[in-house]
């Protein structure tokens, strides 16, 4: 009987030590989504042709610009003409939406205002 109780206590303590640790506030702060790495400007310059909103990305050479067409509509807080935003993007291999002749479709994530 004593042996049984002793083994039961050992099993209880060993299972208790395998319990996953809870996150602390410091660990939660590190898991916050990072601010986007790309700087761009929201533009409505192609609305007349039927293309809703685009994001224009400027490189170090101002003559080189890249126009991104967001796959999903931007939130109203970010869909303001001339607003500079930071974001991450991924180019998509899909046809341009109707009315959009300039630019390339992209998935836009991690948006924040400049």
Secondary structure, DSSP 4 states (H G I P E B T S, - for coil): -HHHHHHHHHHHHHHHHTSPPPPPHHHHHHTSPPPPSEEEEEE-TTGGGT---EEEEE-SSTT-EEEEEESSPPPTTT--TT-EEEEEEEE--SPPPTT--SSEEEEEEEEEE-
